[in-house]
Amino acid sequence: MTHKIILDTDPGIDDAMAIFFAFQSPDIDVLGLTTVFGNVPVDMAAKNAVTLCKLAEQDIPVTKGVGMPWVGPESSYAHFVHGDDGFGNINFPAIEGQLDPRSSAQFIVDMARQYPGEITLVAIGPLGNLALALRLEPDLPKLVKGVSIMGGAAFVPGNVTPVAEANIWNDAHAAEIVFGADWEVTMFGLDVTNAVRFKAEFVETLAQKNPKLGGFVKDAAQFYIDFYTRDAQERVCCFHDAFPLAHLIKPELFELTEGHARVATDPLNRGQTMVAPAGTTASPLWLEAQTIKVATQVDRDGLEQLFVDTYAR
C-alpha cells in the first residue's frame, strides 16, 4: 500500500535524511513539503526544502508556513546542532526553485479536501502549521487519515529542558491544539528516537548505497555527529525525524502504548508531553483529554536495515 503524506518539516540535518528516505521509498507518495520554523528560521527552512527536492529530482510543491510560535516571541534556533545553514555548514549551494504561493496551512487544508481520508500528516518540526490548518478548517480531523508526529517525550527526559523535547517546546501552545484535536495521533518521541544512536559508519553506508543523496546526508551529518559525540565514547547521532516514516512502511518494528495526552504550556514545564495510559488516572482533566498512541519500543536492527535498503534503491 502506498501512503499519501504531507511532510511538515524544518530542514534540518535529520529532516534531510528523513525527506530523502521518504522520496526513495516506493511505499510513500509525498504530496508536498510544508515548512515551518524550528531548526532554522522559516525562510531558510523553505529554501532548504526546495534544495532537497531539486537535489532528489522531485517536482513537488514546497510551501512556507508559520515563522513564530503560537504564543510568545520568535524562537532561538539550534545552530549548534544543525549549523548556520541547517545542513551542518557544508556550504552546499542553494538550488533555485519556486515556492507554492499558498501558506503551509492552506496547502494542508487544500490537499485534505482533494484527497479526503487518504492523507497522513507527518510532522517532524514544531506544530504551528497543523494548528493553523485546524483553525482554517475545523473539520480537518475528518478529512485526514491520521497524524504522525516526531516530537515529545512521554516517559523519558526531554532534550531542551528536563521535561520537554525541542519540536514541542518550540511551539507548545500549537502542540496542545494539535494533540487535543479529534484525530488519530501517533507520537514518535525521544522514548524511541533517542534510544537508537546511529554510528558514524551508518552515514558512510548510506553514501555508499546512494552517493548523491546518501553522500549529502553523510557530509551534513558530520557537524551533527560532532554535537552528539560531546558526551559519547564513539561518534554517533540520532536521526529522529525518519521514525514516523519508518512506521508507515513497517509498523511491526514498533511497540505502541495508548494514553490520554496533554501538553504543558506554563513557563516552567513548557512543552512537556504528559501521557496517562489507560487505567492510570480517574481525573476528569485527563479522562477528557484525547487519546493518542505513543511509540515506546523499536527494533533497532530492523529500523537501520530499512533505512539502508531504502537508500539503496
VOGU-3710 file (C-alpha; in Angstrom, 3 decimals, decimal comma):
1> mthkiildtd> 0,000/0,000/0,000  1,251/3,453/-0,900  0,820/6,084/1,802  -0,047/9,586/0,672  1,651/12,051/3,013  2,313/15,719/3,516  5,679/16,119/5,215  5,756/19,137/7,544  9,407/19,947/8,157  12,091/22,397/9,290
11> pgiddamaif> 15,220/21,152/7,462  17,499/20,383/9,460  20,031/17,561/9,050  17,854/14,736/10,322  14,971/16,259/8,329  17,095/15,920/5,183  17,787/12,283/5,957  14,040/11,681/6,534  12,972/13,586/3,405  15,311/11,568/1,177
21> fafqspdidv> 14,117/8,372/2,882  10,508/9,288/2,040  11,430/10,148/-1,558  13,275/6,846/-2,006  10,519/4,667/-0,546  8,126/3,054/-3,058  5,562/2,872/-0,248  5,334/6,644/0,298  3,850/9,261/-2,012  4,974/12,717/-0,847
31> lglttvfgnv> 2,347/15,216/-1,991  4,354/18,197/-0,776  6,753/19,610/1,775  5,252/22,208/4,113  7,866/24,149/6,023  7,881/25,708/9,473  10,360/27,452/11,752  12,270/25,186/14,123  15,794/24,028/13,476  16,192/27,143/11,301
41> pvdmaaknav> 14,073/30,233/10,513  11,140/29,517/8,218  12,651/31,333/5,206  15,709/29,091/5,428  13,526/26,025/6,029  11,645/26,731/2,789  14,866/27,372/0,853  16,405/24,177/2,222  13,304/22,156/1,343  13,447/23,399/-2,258
51> tlcklaeqdi> 17,131/22,480/-2,441  16,435/18,957/-1,164  13,618/18,455/-3,671  15,754/19,641/-6,561  18,705/17,520/-5,475  16,443/14,479/-5,342  14,807/15,430/-8,660  11,382/15,607/-7,027  8,932/18,007/-8,657  6,537/18,515/-5,756
61> pvtkgvgmpw> 5,118/21,638/-4,078  7,063/23,320/-1,288  5,292/25,894/0,879  6,407/28,374/3,509  4,482/28,342/6,746  4,488/29,539/10,322  7,568/31,521/11,372  6,650/32,218/15,004  5,300/30,254/17,950  1,539/30,367/18,510
71> vgpessyahf> 2,218/32,359/21,702  5,313/34,380/22,601  8,347/35,775/20,773  10,353/34,281/17,937  12,330/31,238/18,987  16,065/30,858/19,080  17,456/28,357/16,604  19,591/25,258/17,039  22,618/26,457/15,049  24,863/24,493/17,398
81> vhgddgfgni> 23,079/21,289/16,314  22,379/21,845/12,613  24,783/24,627/11,673  24,013/28,133/10,485  22,638/26,813/7,182  20,692/23,865/8,613  22,963/21,496/6,712  25,968/21,325/9,008  27,780/24,320/7,460  28,809/22,322/4,401
91> nfpaiegqld> 28,225/25,381/2,186  26,036/23,391/-0,179  24,806/25,809/-2,865  21,095/26,511/-2,693  19,214/25,245/-5,747  16,704/27,762/-7,013  13,037/26,874/-7,316  9,613/28,396/-6,915  7,594/28,072/-3,741  3,919/27,216/-3,972
101> prssaqfivd> 2,174/30,526/-3,256  -0,116/29,045/-0,622  0,740/29,052/3,053  1,665/25,678/4,515  -1,604/25,578/6,469  -3,694/26,371/3,392  -1,855/23,725/1,376  -2,621/21,131/4,057  -6,309/22,072/4,002  -6,490/22,070/0,194
111> marqypgeit> -4,845/18,665/-0,133  -7,035/17,172/2,605  -10,119/18,375/0,739  -8,760/16,985/-2,520  -7,937/13,560/-1,040  -10,409/13,098/1,836  -9,448/10,281/4,182  -6,270/9,409/2,277  -3,513/11,652/3,671  -1,308/11,137/6,698
121> lvaigplgnl> 0,181/14,365/8,008  3,763/13,619/9,041  5,042/16,466/11,204  8,754/16,463/12,008  9,050/20,050/13,243  7,071/22,352/15,533  3,318/22,058/15,056  2,264/25,597/14,140  1,224/24,716/10,582  -1,065/21,930/11,759
131> alalrlepdl> -2,593/24,138/14,459  -3,261/26,885/11,910  -4,734/24,372/9,445  -7,171/23,326/12,183  -8,145/26,974/12,569  -8,711/27,313/8,818  -10,689/24,070/8,567  -12,262/22,827/11,822  -13,339/19,620/10,030  -9,742/18,778/9,117
141> pklvkgvsim> -9,627/15,782/11,508  -12,427/14,180/9,461  -10,545/14,783/6,224  -7,168/13,202/7,034  -6,228/9,595/7,656  -4,056/10,408/10,660  -1,221/12,456/12,108  2,257/11,097/12,831  4,466/13,365/14,910  8,160/13,313/15,647
151> ggaafvpgnv> 8,216/15,104/18,942  7,690/14,859/22,648  8,987/12,697/25,449  6,289/10,655/27,150  8,172/8,520/29,663  11,758/9,774/29,317  13,513/13,119/29,941  13,453/15,933/27,411  16,362/17,253/25,365  15,761/21,010/25,732
161> tpvaeaniwn> 14,580/21,043/29,340  14,351/18,165/31,809  10,797/17,516/30,587  10,498/18,893/27,034  11,611/17,810/23,565  12,629/20,507/21,073  9,808/20,347/18,498  7,086/20,519/21,138  8,956/23,067/23,287  9,357/25,389/20,301
171> dahaaeivfg> 5,588/25,812/19,957  3,882/24,284/22,972  0,559/26,075/22,511  0,303/24,825/18,922  1,164/21,311/20,110  -1,611/21,426/22,713  -4,065/22,351/19,954  -2,864/19,541/17,702  -2,796/16,908/20,454  -6,266/17,995/21,562
181> adwevtmfgl> -7,936/17,690/18,151  -10,194/14,734/17,376  -7,929/12,846/15,016  -5,664/9,804/15,271  -2,276/10,956/16,541  0,769/8,709/16,777  3,763/10,207/18,570  7,366/9,211/17,935  9,254/10,981/20,652  12,528/10,656/22,485
191> dvtnavrfka> 11,226/7,406/24,026  12,303/5,713/20,784  14,300/8,246/18,768  16,883/8,883/21,484  17,182/5,162/22,151  18,742/4,477/18,754  22,174/6,027/18,293  23,492/5,609/14,772  27,241/5,185/14,435  29,234/7,293/12,007
201> efvetlaqkn> 29,592/4,179/9,855  25,840/4,310/9,192  26,073/7,502/7,134  29,112/6,076/5,345  26,897/3,160/4,332  24,148/5,494/3,115  26,728/7,303/0,981  27,993/4,022/-0,468  24,470/2,853/-1,284  23,356/6,205/-2,686
211> pklggfvkda> 26,284/8,531/-3,485  24,074/11,501/-4,370  21,504/11,600/-1,549  23,355/9,470/0,968  26,511/11,426/0,215  24,721/14,672/1,058  23,500/13,190/4,352  26,985/11,928/5,179  28,556/15,335/4,599  25,897/17,273/6,506
221> aqfyidfytr> 25,862/14,779/9,366  29,482/15,319/10,363  28,560/18,541/12,200  25,544/16,777/13,718  27,672/13,858/14,854  30,129/16,276/16,455  27,254/17,652/18,541  26,107/14,224/19,720  29,637/12,999/20,368  30,273/15,554/23,106
231> daqervccfh> 29,082/13,069/25,732  29,671/9,779/23,914  32,573/7,380/23,713  32,164/6,946/19,949  30,912/9,055/17,050  27,127/8,715/16,977  23,976/10,715/16,279  20,186/10,357/16,240  18,035/10,529/13,112  14,835/11,358/14,958
241> dafplahlik> 12,731/12,543/12,040  12,690/9,373/9,962  10,941/7,304/12,641  7,293/8,168/11,819  8,009/7,437/8,158  9,512/4,067/9,033  6,375/3,243/10,997  4,185/3,878/7,958  6,220/1,355/5,987  6,909/-1,241/8,688
251> pelfeltegh> 4,657/-0,755/11,722  5,764/-4,132/13,056  9,108/-2,573/14,015  7,432/-0,544/16,774  5,580/-1,103/20,024  2,903/1,480/20,834  1,158/2,492/24,054  -2,195/4,289/24,169  -2,943/7,028/26,644  -4,608/10,354/27,272
261> arvatdplnr> -2,209/13,162/26,342  -1,748/16,797/27,262  0,953/19,350/26,504  2,080/21,769/29,213  2,114/25,446/28,270  3,179/27,007/31,578  6,672/28,586/31,599  8,357/26,052/33,874  7,105/22,882/32,169  6,573/24,316/28,679
271> gqtmvapagt> 6,411/21,622/26,046  6,120/18,661/28,394  4,136/15,854/26,744  2,268/14,092/29,514  0,649/10,752/28,725  -1,643/8,806/31,058  -2,011/5,189/29,912  -5,431/3,619/30,290  -6,328/2,849/33,882  -3,709/5,092/35,466
281> tasplwleaq> -5,938/8,033/36,382  -9,509/8,887/37,329  -9,093/12,643/36,943  -11,613/14,250/34,571  -8,853/16,618/33,429  -7,158/13,572/31,963  -10,089/11,352/31,001  -11,476/14,181/28,879  -8,147/14,558/27,045  -7,697/12,990/23,630
291> tikvatqvdr> -6,172/9,539/23,412  -3,018/9,148/21,331  -0,613/6,341/20,523  2,984/6,669/21,695  5,901/4,667/20,345  7,760/3,149/23,287  9,957/0,447/21,719  11,589/-0,066/18,319  13,505/-2,880/16,640  16,827/-1,097/16,186
301> dgleqlfvdt> 18,378/-3,567/13,752  15,256/-3,770/11,626  14,984/0,005/11,521  18,573/0,524/10,434  18,228/-2,123/7,751  15,074/-0,442/6,443  16,903/2,869/6,109  19,869/1,297/4,315  17,724/-0,786/1,962  15,569/2,203/1,050
311> yar> 18,549/4,445/0,317  19,984/1,655/-1,820  17,007/1,697/-4,208
//
